Amino acid sequence: MTPEARRKQGRGRLAGPAMVAIVASILLTITIGLLGPSAMVPALTGPAWQPPYSLAAHPSPYLVIALAAISLLLGGLGLLAALLATSRPGSPPATTRDGPDSTPTAAPDAPDHGSGGAAFRRPYPAPPHWLGGVLLNARILVLVGCAAAAVLAFLPPSGSGDHLNYAAYGRMVTLGVNPYTHGAIDLPGDPVADAVEEPWREEPSVYGPVATAVQAVASWIGGDSLRLTMFVLALSNAAAFIVTGLLIDRFTRHDPRRRLRAALLWTANPLLLYHLVAGMHVDTLAIACMVAALLARGRPMGSGVLLGLGVAIKVNAGLVALGPAWELRRRPGRLALMAGCAVAVVVVGYAVVGFDALAPITRTSKSISHASFWKLVQGWLQAIVGTGSAYRGAIQVGSLLVLVLIAWSLLRLAVRAGWSSGGGALSSHPGPLPRRVSPAAPGGLDAPVVAMALVVAYLFATPYILPWYDGLALGMLALVGASALDGLVVAHLLVLSLAYLPARVEGPQPDDLEWLRTVVRPQLGWALLALTVALVVWAWRAAGRERRRQASAAPRRSGP
């Protein structure tokens, strides 16, 4: 057997251990919630018979933090290995309803865009590990992910204390208090608001009016019970995650390999289950709206409404709207209809809650998170220039320049590699276009590709970044084809996840574990900086290789 053949066979055998790691990670995430209140799981007040449920074992903080670290490492490394095993030549065939030997739908004569890491000339069969052959089935992965999300909805949220803020903001609405001008501290003695942890007790809501409406409904149902309020929020969150997974699965169903990869990136992604479902972050609702909007853009009015709902949940999700805007730039009537519907939803939402809701957003836009590499830049500026300023303005300008550089690099590669519905390795349309999806103009980039590039650029460049923010990028990536960008975004999420372990600022964490926050978190900013540089270098080199490939493939002019 040649060395190349051995490498191909090794990739196939990688699938089994990768799937074991992913399943183990999901089970550990479930275990953390099942054990009950701990350093990872804030306690919830309310009658014990009400959901969510747990064993109330009160585990050691050392145990649950270790379980979380192992879960993240297994999940992140297993996911990277699974993506490698399924997207390269020599990977085990994607399993479909016709069996594991079904032929992938990629054209055998498709160009091998090695720079993108996705396209292949023809499949190279390799005997998969038996477990990889069983679990590397898109339908099974979707089922596993949906089942895990449903189970986690009945367990107390873990990882951070953000969900306590959601419950408090909903409580304020039901009591007639404006959550955009008041914090939990303004409801002393309240059974729900008192659960909010420092340093967020004085902070008003930074979420949009639709998110606040969902929180208010949960509070209205839950009443004085924090447990029941949290359960209603968890149900809506898990439902949004599952619906997003099913939409992505339906969109990629024409291509077994694309469908399998999409299930790994979203529905069965152990890192997203850890953050978006177990952590119960409101980002899940915004992502669901944005994915649905991209898939429904054949109907501009419906797509516009969904885009508006996404922005009215979390304003950062609005970057996705630039994708459809670019795609429809030569169809002004449809663009105006879509944009008008989106703007109308946002304006009506903020008109209902009051435009005081915009003030907290402008304040937080200048923040710098502790794990961001911009925190390192801030330290350098203070050491060189002086400590009299936080240099937030300079850092904002710098982050905008980095965002432009990354977006330009990715879109440059996208144009040269043909990442569009018109063809190419990273086409966002794997088969016949669904009725409600409008194609891009011939030779142009379609909405999912543009949205993906802009979202990834934002997440790699922004000074304020938290792990669950990366969920939006993975939702966009699941709609386009495979490339090395998959691994870079997963690695970015893994590093951020380890940096915020746990993501609670105040909690029952021993003093001798404080080094996780004071030492590990800032140092991982170097890893994020390295990933950002790697992303730009990869995109530019890949675009260069693609240009040379096209030049070599062009017909030569005959001499006289």
C-alpha positions as CSV (number, residue, x, y, z in Angstrom):
1,M,0.0,0.0,0.0
2,T,1.4,3.4,-1.0
3,P,1.8,6.2,1.6
4,E,-1.0,8.1,0.0
5,A,-3.3,5.2,0.2
6,R,-2.4,4.7,3.8
7,R,-3.2,8.4,4.5
8,K,-6.6,8.0,2.8
9,Q,-7.4,4.9,4.8
10,G,-6.3,6.6,8.0
11,R,-8.7,9.4,7.4
12,G,-11.5,6.9,7.1
13,R,-10.5,5.2,10.4
14,L,-10.5,8.6,12.1
15,A,-14.2,8.8,11.9
16,G,-14.9,6.2,14.6
17,P,-12.9,7.9,17.4
18,A,-14.2,11.3,16.3
19,M,-17.8,10.2,16.7
20,V,-17.0,8.6,20.1
21,A,-15.5,11.9,21.3
22,I,-18.5,13.8,20.1
23,V,-21.1,11.5,21.8
24,A,-19.0,11.5,25.0
25,S,-18.9,15.3,24.9
26,I,-22.7,15.6,24.6
27,L,-23.2,13.1,27.4
28,L,-20.8,15.1,29.7
29,T,-22.7,18.3,29.0
30,I,-26.0,16.5,29.9
31,T,-24.3,15.2,33.1
32,I,-23.3,18.6,34.2
33,G,-26.9,19.8,34.1
34,L,-28.2,16.6,35.6
35,L,-26.0,16.9,38.7
36,G,-27.7,20.2,39.6
37,P,-26.5,23.4,41.2
38,S,-22.8,23.8,41.1
39,A,-20.0,26.1,39.9
40,M,-21.3,25.5,36.4
41,V,-25.1,25.5,37.2
42,P,-26.7,28.4,39.0
43,A,-29.4,27.4,41.5
44,L,-33.0,28.0,40.6
45,T,-35.7,28.9,43.1
46,G,-39.2,27.6,42.9
47,P,-41.2,24.4,43.8
48,A,-39.1,21.3,43.4
49,W,-41.8,19.5,41.4
50,Q,-41.6,22.1,38.6
51,P,-39.1,21.7,35.7
52,P,-36.3,21.8,35.0
53,Y,-35.2,18.8,37.0
54,S,-31.8,17.6,38.4
55,L,-30.4,15.2,41.0
56,A,-29.4,18.2,43.2
57,A,-26.2,16.4,44.0
58,H,-24.3,19.6,44.7
59,P,-21.1,18.3,43.1
60,S,-17.6,19.6,43.8
61,P,-16.6,22.7,41.7
62,Y,-13.5,20.8,40.8
63,L,-15.5,17.9,39.4
64,V,-17.9,19.9,37.3
65,I,-15.3,22.3,35.9
66,A,-13.2,19.2,35.0
67,L,-16.2,17.6,33.3
68,A,-16.8,20.8,31.4
69,A,-13.2,21.0,30.3
70,I,-13.2,17.4,29.1
71,S,-16.5,17.9,27.4
72,L,-15.2,20.9,25.5
73,L,-11.9,19.3,24.5
74,L,-13.5,16.0,23.4
75,G,-16.2,17.9,21.5
76,G,-13.9,20.4,19.8
77,L,-11.2,17.9,18.8
78,G,-13.8,15.2,17.9
79,L,-15.6,17.7,15.7
80,L,-12.4,18.8,14.0
81,A,-11.5,15.1,13.4
82,A,-15.0,14.3,12.1
83,L,-15.0,17.2,9.6
84,L,-11.5,16.1,8.4
85,A,-12.6,12.5,8.0
86,T,-15.7,13.4,6.1
87,S,-14.5,16.2,3.8
88,R,-11.3,14.9,2.4
89,P,-10.6,12.3,-0.2
90,G,-10.4,8.9,1.4
91,S,-13.1,9.6,3.9
92,P,-15.8,7.1,4.6
93,P,-18.8,7.6,2.3
94,A,-21.6,9.6,3.7
95,T,-24.4,7.3,4.8
96,T,-27.8,7.8,3.3
97,R,-31.1,6.0,3.4
98,D,-29.6,3.8,0.6
99,G,-26.8,2.6,2.8
100,P,-23.2,3.6,3.6
101,D,-22.0,2.8,0.0
102,S,-24.1,5.4,-1.7
103,T,-22.1,7.5,-4.1
104,P,-21.7,11.2,-3.1
105,T,-23.4,13.6,-5.5
106,A,-20.3,15.6,-6.3
107,A,-19.4,15.5,-9.9
108,P,-16.5,13.2,-10.6
109,D,-14.9,15.8,-12.9
110,A,-15.3,18.7,-10.4
111,P,-12.1,20.7,-10.1
112,D,-10.0,19.9,-7.1
113,H,-9.9,23.2,-5.2
114,G,-7.2,22.1,-2.7
115,S,-7.0,25.7,-1.5
116,G,-10.5,25.5,-0.2
117,G,-10.2,22.0,1.1
118,A,-13.6,20.9,-0.1
119,A,-14.0,19.8,-3.6
120,F,-12.6,16.5,-4.8
121,R,-12.2,14.8,-8.2
122,R,-13.7,11.5,-7.2
123,P,-14.3,9.6,-3.9
124,Y,-11.6,7.3,-2.7
125,P,-13.3,4.5,-0.8
126,A,-11.7,3.6,2.5
127,P,-13.1,1.1,5.1
128,P,-14.6,3.2,7.9
129,H,-14.3,2.3,11.5
130,W,-17.5,0.4,12.4
131,L,-18.8,3.1,14.7
132,G,-18.0,5.8,12.3
133,G,-20.0,3.9,9.7
134,V,-23.0,3.8,12.0
135,L,-22.9,7.3,13.3
136,L,-21.7,9.1,10.2
137,N,-25.2,9.1,9.0
138,A,-26.8,12.6,8.7
139,R,-30.2,11.4,9.8
140,I,-28.8,9.7,12.9
141,L,-26.7,12.8,13.7
142,V,-29.7,15.1,13.4
143,L,-31.7,12.7,15.6
144,V,-29.0,12.6,18.2
145,G,-28.6,16.4,18.2
146,C,-32.4,17.0,18.4
147,A,-32.8,14.4,21.2
148,A,-29.9,16.0,23.2
149,A,-31.4,19.5,22.8
150,A,-34.8,18.1,24.1
151,V,-33.2,16.5,27.1
152,L,-31.2,19.6,27.9
153,A,-34.4,21.7,27.9
154,F,-35.5,19.7,31.0
155,L,-32.2,20.2,32.8
156,P,-31.1,23.5,34.5
157,P,-29.0,25.7,32.3
158,S,-25.3,25.6,32.7
159,G,-22.1,27.4,31.8
160,S,-23.0,31.0,32.5
161,G,-25.6,33.1,34.4
162,D,-27.0,35.0,31.4
163,H,-30.3,33.1,31.6
164,L,-30.9,34.6,35.0
165,N,-30.7,38.0,33.3
166,Y,-33.3,36.9,30.7
167,A,-35.7,35.9,33.5
168,A,-35.2,39.2,35.3
169,Y,-35.9,41.3,32.2
170,G,-39.1,39.4,31.5
171,R,-40.1,39.8,35.1
172,M,-39.6,43.6,34.9
173,V,-42.0,43.7,31.9
174,T,-44.7,41.8,33.7
175,L,-44.3,44.2,36.7
176,G,-44.4,47.3,34.6
177,V,-40.7,48.2,34.9
178,N,-38.7,49.1,31.8
179,P,-35.9,46.6,31.4
180,Y,-34.0,49.0,29.2
181,T,-33.6,51.6,31.9
182,H,-33.5,49.4,35.0
183,G,-31.5,46.5,36.3
184,A,-32.3,43.6,38.6
185,I,-31.1,45.7,41.6
186,D,-34.2,47.8,41.1
187,L,-36.4,44.9,42.2
188,P,-35.1,44.2,45.7
189,G,-36.6,41.1,47.3
190,D,-38.1,39.8,44.1
191,P,-37.8,36.0,43.9
192,V,-36.7,36.1,40.2
193,A,-34.6,39.3,40.0
194,D,-32.6,38.4,43.1
195,A,-31.1,35.5,41.3
196,V,-29.2,37.7,38.9
197,E,-25.4,37.5,39.6
198,E,-22.8,40.2,39.8
199,P,-21.7,42.3,37.9
200,W,-25.0,42.3,35.9
201,R,-27.4,43.3,38.7
202,E,-27.3,47.0,37.7
203,E,-27.2,46.4,33.9
204,P,-30.3,47.1,31.8
205,S,-31.2,44.8,28.9
206,V,-29.1,44.9,25.7
207,Y,-31.4,42.6,23.8
208,G,-34.0,43.6,21.2
209,P,-37.7,43.9,21.7
210,V,-38.6,40.5,20.3
211,A,-36.2,38.8,22.8
212,T,-37.8,40.8,25.6
213,A,-41.2,39.8,24.4
214,V,-40.2,36.1,24.7
215,Q,-38.8,36.7,28.1
216,A,-41.9,38.5,29.2
217,V,-44.1,35.6,28.0
218,A,-41.9,33.1,30.0
219,S,-42.2,35.4,33.1
220,W,-46.0,35.7,32.7
221,I,-46.2,31.9,32.7
222,G,-43.7,31.3,35.4
223,G,-44.8,34.0,37.8
224,D,-42.8,34.0,41.0
225,S,-41.1,30.7,40.1
226,L,-37.7,31.1,38.6
227,R,-37.7,27.4,37.8
228,L,-40.8,27.5,35.7
229,T,-39.8,30.8,34.0
230,M,-36.5,29.2,33.1
231,F,-38.2,26.1,31.7
232,V,-40.4,28.1,29.4
233,L,-37.3,29.9,28.1
234,A,-35.5,26.6,27.7
235,L,-38.3,25.1,25.7
236,S,-38.4,28.1,23.3
237,N,-34.6,28.0,23.0
238,A,-34.4,24.3,22.3
239,A,-37.2,24.5,19.8
240,A,-35.3,27.2,17.9
241,F,-32.2,25.1,17.9
242,I,-34.1,22.0,16.6
243,V,-36.0,24.0,14.0
244,T,-32.7,25.5,12.7
245,G,-31.2,22.1,12.5
246,L,-34.2,20.7,10.6
247,L,-34.2,23.6,8.1
248,I,-30.5,23.2,7.4
249,D,-30.9,19.4,7.0
250,R,-33.7,19.9,4.5
251,F,-31.7,22.5,2.6
252,T,-28.7,20.1,2.2
253,R,-30.6,16.9,1.7
254,H,-29.7,16.7,-2.1
255,D,-26.0,16.0,-1.3
256,P,-25.2,13.3,1.3
257,R,-21.7,14.7,2.1
258,R,-23.1,18.3,2.5
259,R,-25.9,17.0,4.6
260,L,-23.5,15.1,6.9
261,R,-21.2,18.1,7.3
262,A,-24.1,20.4,8.0
263,A,-25.3,18.0,10.8
264,L,-21.8,18.1,12.3
265,L,-21.6,21.9,12.2
266,W,-25.0,22.5,13.7
267,T,-27.4,19.9,15.1
268,A,-24.9,17.4,16.5
269,N,-22.2,20.0,17.2
270,P,-21.2,19.3,20.9
271,L,-19.9,22.9,21.3
272,L,-23.1,24.5,20.2
273,L,-25.2,22.1,22.3
274,Y,-23.0,23.2,25.3
275,H,-23.3,26.9,24.7
276,L,-26.6,27.5,22.8
277,V,-28.8,24.8,24.3
278,A,-27.3,24.0,27.7
279,G,-26.2,27.6,28.1
280,M,-29.6,28.8,26.8
281,H,-28.3,31.9,25.1
282,V,-30.7,34.2,23.3
283,D,-28.4,34.0,20.2
284,T,-30.2,30.7,19.3
285,L,-33.4,32.6,18.5
286,A,-31.7,35.2,16.4
287,I,-29.8,32.5,14.4
288,A,-33.0,30.6,13.8
289,C,-34.6,33.7,12.3
290,M,-31.6,34.4,10.1
291,V,-31.2,30.9,8.7
292,A,-34.9,30.8,8.0
293,A,-34.6,34.2,6.3
294,L,-31.8,33.1,4.0
295,L,-33.7,29.9,3.0
296,A,-37.0,31.9,2.4
297,R,-35.5,34.7,0.4
298,G,-37.4,33.6,-2.7
299,R,-40.3,35.3,-1.0
300,P,-38.9,38.8,-0.2
301,M,-41.7,39.8,2.2
302,G,-41.4,36.7,4.4
303,S,-37.6,36.8,4.3
304,G,-37.7,40.5,5.2
305,V,-39.9,39.8,8.2
306,L,-37.6,37.1,9.4
307,L,-34.6,39.3,9.0
308,G,-36.3,42.0,11.0
309,L,-37.2,39.5,13.8
310,G,-33.6,38.4,14.0
311,V,-32.3,42.0,14.3
312,A,-35.0,42.7,16.9
313,I,-33.7,39.8,18.9
314,K,-30.0,40.7,18.8
315,V,-28.8,43.5,16.7
316,N,-25.4,41.9,15.7
317,A,-27.4,39.3,13.7
318,G,-28.2,42.1,11.3
319,L,-24.9,41.5,9.4
320,V,-26.7,38.5,7.8
321,A,-29.1,40.9,6.0
322,L,-26.3,42.2,3.9
323,G,-26.1,38.9,2.1
324,P,-29.6,39.1,0.6
325,A,-29.1,42.8,0.0
326,W,-26.0,42.0,-2.1
327,E,-27.8,39.2,-4.0
328,L,-30.7,41.5,-4.9
329,R,-28.7,44.6,-5.7
330,R,-29.7,44.3,-9.4
331,R,-33.4,43.7,-8.5
332,P,-34.3,46.9,-6.7
333,G,-38.0,46.1,-6.4
334,R,-37.5,42.9,-4.6
335,L,-34.7,44.4,-2.5
336,A,-36.9,47.3,-1.5
337,L,-39.7,45.0,-0.5
338,M,-37.4,42.8,1.6
339,A,-35.6,45.7,3.2
340,G,-38.9,47.6,3.9
341,C,-40.4,44.6,5.7
342,A,-37.2,44.1,7.8
343,V,-37.0,47.8,8.7
344,A,-40.7,47.9,9.5
345,V,-40.4,45.0,12.0
346,V,-37.4,46.5,13.7
347,V,-39.0,50.0,13.9
348,V,-42.3,48.7,15.2
349,G,-40.5,46.6,17.8
350,Y,-38.4,49.4,19.1
351,A,-41.4,51.8,19.0
352,V,-43.3,49.5,21.3
353,V,-40.6,49.1,23.9
354,G,-39.3,52.7,23.5
355,F,-36.2,53.9,21.9
356,D,-34.5,53.9,25.3
357,A,-33.7,50.3,24.3
358,L,-31.0,51.6,21.9
359,A,-28.9,53.3,24.7
360,P,-27.5,50.1,26.3
361,I,-26.5,48.8,22.8
362,T,-24.3,51.8,22.1
363,R,-22.6,51.5,25.5
364,T,-21.8,47.8,25.1
365,S,-20.5,48.4,21.6
366,K,-17.3,49.9,23.1
367,S,-16.6,47.0,25.4
368,I,-13.5,44.7,25.1
369,S,-13.9,41.1,26.3
370,H,-11.1,39.7,28.4
371,A,-10.3,36.8,26.0
372,S,-10.2,39.0,22.9
373,F,-6.8,39.6,21.4
374,W,-7.7,43.3,21.5
375,K,-7.3,43.1,25.2
376,L,-3.6,42.4,24.5
377,V,-3.5,45.4,22.1
378,Q,-5.0,47.5,24.9
379,G,-2.3,46.4,27.3
380,W,0.4,47.1,24.7
381,L,-0.9,50.6,24.1
382,Q,-1.1,51.3,27.9
383,A,2.4,50.0,28.4
384,I,3.9,52.1,25.5
385,V,1.8,55.2,25.4
386,G,0.5,55.4,28.9
387,T,-2.2,54.1,31.2
388,G,-4.3,57.3,31.2
389,S,-6.7,55.9,28.6
390,A,-8.5,52.7,27.7
391,Y,-7.8,53.5,24.0
392,R,-11.3,52.2,23.1
393,G,-11.6,54.5,20.1
394,A,-8.3,53.4,18.6
395,I,-9.3,49.8,19.2
396,Q,-12.6,50.3,17.5
397,V,-10.9,51.7,14.5
398,G,-8.4,48.9,14.4
399,S,-11.1,46.3,14.7
400,L,-13.0,47.8,11.8
401,L,-9.9,47.7,9.7
402,V,-9.3,44.0,10.6
403,L,-12.9,43.3,9.8
404,V,-12.6,44.9,6.4
405,L,-9.4,42.9,5.7
406,I,-10.9,39.6,6.6
407,A,-14.1,40.2,4.7
408,W,-12.2,41.4,1.7
409,S,-9.9,38.3,1.9
410,L,-12.9,35.9,2.1
411,L,-14.9,37.6,-0.6
412,R,-11.9,37.8,-2.9
413,L,-11.4,34.0,-2.5
414,A,-15.2,33.5,-2.9
415,V,-15.2,35.3,-6.3
416,R,-12.2,33.5,-7.6
417,A,-13.3,30.1,-6.4
418,G,-16.9,30.5,-7.6
419,W,-18.5,30.2,-4.2
420,S,-22.0,30.9,-5.5
421,S,-25.2,29.3,-6.6
422,G,-23.8,29.5,-10.1
423,G,-21.3,26.7,-9.4
424,G,-18.1,26.1,-7.6
425,A,-16.9,24.0,-4.7
426,L,-18.6,26.2,-2.1
427,S,-22.0,26.7,-3.8
428,S,-24.7,27.2,-1.3
429,H,-27.1,25.2,-3.4
430,P,-26.1,21.6,-3.4
431,G,-28.9,20.5,-5.8
432,P,-32.1,21.7,-7.3
433,L,-33.1,25.1,-5.8
434,P,-35.9,24.9,-3.3
435,R,-38.9,26.8,-4.5
436,R,-38.5,29.6,-1.9
437,V,-34.8,30.2,-2.6
438,S,-33.9,32.7,-5.2
439,P,-30.6,32.1,-7.1
440,A,-28.0,34.8,-7.4
441,A,-27.3,36.6,-10.6
442,P,-25.1,34.6,-13.0
443,G,-21.5,34.7,-11.8
444,G,-22.4,36.6,-8.6
445,L,-22.1,35.6,-5.0
446,D,-25.3,34.4,-3.4
447,A,-26.7,35.6,-0.1
448,P,-25.4,32.7,2.2
449,V,-21.8,33.1,1.0
450,V,-21.8,36.9,1.5
451,A,-23.5,36.6,4.9
452,M,-21.1,33.9,6.0
453,A,-18.0,35.9,5.0
454,L,-19.2,39.0,6.8
455,V,-20.3,37.2,9.9
456,V,-16.9,35.3,10.1
457,A,-15.0,38.6,9.6
458,Y,-17.0,40.3,12.4
459,L,-16.5,37.4,14.9
460,F,-12.8,37.2,14.3
461,A,-12.3,41.0,14.4
462,T,-14.7,42.3,17.1
463,P,-13.2,43.5,20.4
464,Y,-16.1,42.0,22.3
465,I,-16.5,38.3,21.7
466,L,-18.0,35.4,23.7
467,P,-18.1,31.7,22.7
468,W,-21.8,31.5,21.9
469,Y,-21.5,34.4,19.3
470,D,-19.7,31.9,17.0
471,G,-23.0,30.0,16.6
472,L,-24.1,32.5,14.0
473,A,-21.0,31.8,11.9
474,L,-21.6,28.0,12.1
475,G,-25.2,28.5,11.1
476,M,-24.0,30.3,8.0
477,L,-21.3,27.9,7.3
478,A,-23.8,25.0,7.3
479,L,-25.5,26.6,4.3
480,V,-22.4,26.7,2.1
481,G,-19.9,24.1,1.1
482,A,-16.9,22.8,3.0
483,S,-13.5,24.5,3.2
484,A,-10.6,25.0,5.6
485,L,-12.7,27.8,7.1
486,D,-14.8,25.1,8.9
487,G,-11.8,24.1,11.0
488,L,-10.7,27.7,11.7
489,V,-14.2,28.6,13.0
490,V,-14.5,25.5,15.1
491,A,-11.0,26.1,16.6
492,H,-12.0,29.7,17.3
493,L,-15.1,28.5,19.2
494,L,-13.0,25.9,21.1
495,V,-10.5,28.4,22.2
496,L,-13.2,30.8,23.4
497,S,-15.0,28.0,25.2
498,L,-11.9,27.1,27.1
499,A,-11.2,30.8,27.9
500,Y,-14.7,31.1,29.5
501,L,-14.6,28.1,31.7
502,P,-16.9,28.8,33.5
503,A,-18.4,31.9,32.0
504,R,-19.9,33.0,35.4
505,V,-18.2,36.0,36.9
506,E,-19.5,35.4,40.4
507,G,-20.2,31.9,41.6
508,P,-19.2,29.1,43.9
509,Q,-15.8,28.8,42.4
510,P,-12.8,28.1,44.7
511,D,-10.1,30.7,45.0
512,D,-7.5,28.2,43.9
513,L,-9.2,27.9,40.5
514,E,-9.2,31.7,40.0
515,W,-6.2,31.2,37.6
516,L,-8.6,30.0,35.0
517,R,-10.0,33.5,34.8
518,T,-6.9,35.6,35.6
519,V,-4.2,33.6,33.7
520,V,-5.7,31.2,31.2
521,R,-8.4,33.6,29.8
522,P,-6.1,36.5,28.9
523,Q,-3.4,34.2,27.5
524,L,-5.8,32.5,25.1
525,G,-6.1,35.8,23.4
526,W,-2.8,34.9,21.7
527,A,-4.4,31.8,20.2
528,L,-7.3,33.9,18.9
529,L,-4.8,36.3,17.4
530,A,-3.0,33.4,15.7
531,L,-6.2,32.0,14.3
532,T,-7.1,35.5,12.9
533,V,-3.7,35.7,11.2
534,A,-4.1,32.1,9.9
535,L,-7.5,32.9,8.5
536,V,-6.2,35.9,6.5
537,V,-3.1,34.0,5.3
538,W,-5.1,31.0,4.2
539,A,-7.7,33.1,2.3
540,W,-5.0,35.1,0.4
541,R,-2.9,32.0,-0.4
542,A,-6.0,30.1,-1.5
543,A,-7.2,32.9,-3.7
544,G,-3.7,33.1,-5.3
545,R,-3.7,29.3,-6.0
546,E,-7.1,29.6,-7.5
547,R,-6.0,32.4,-9.8
548,R,-3.0,30.3,-10.9
549,R,-5.2,27.3,-11.5
550,Q,-7.6,29.2,-13.6
551,A,-4.7,30.8,-15.6
552,S,-3.2,27.4,-16.3
553,A,-6.6,26.0,-17.4
554,A,-7.3,28.9,-19.7
555,P,-6.8,28.0,-23.5
556,R,-3.5,29.3,-24.9
557,R,-3.6,31.5,-27.9
558,S,-2.0,29.9,-31.0
559,G,0.9,31.6,-32.6
560,P,0.8,33.0,-36.1
